[in-house]
């Protein structure tokens, strides 16, 4: 399962290209599935994306994708959500608990 399939299974929407790059690396392109099969080092990145275009999903699912593909037993993401994020918590929980999430 590539990242686009994983993202769609979790959110029921196709990812944007920026979400693919955030999860799989700078060369990742939605219309080139071979570039969507690896993870990316979870590190601090600055993104400037308008409201409503999936930043929360990009970060949560991007790090989840990397963690699922990692061979390191110490690869555990932690998330710090801003105080206005609680309305998104059920969406995040539901996305991560969908059966397809574990199919990587």
Buried (B, 14 or more C-beta within 10 A) or exposed (E): BBBBBBBBBBBEEEBBEBBBBBBBBEEBBBEEBEBBEBBBEBEEEEEEEEEEEBBBBBBBBBBBBBBBBBEEEEBEEEEEEEEEEEEBEEBBEEBEEBEEBEEB
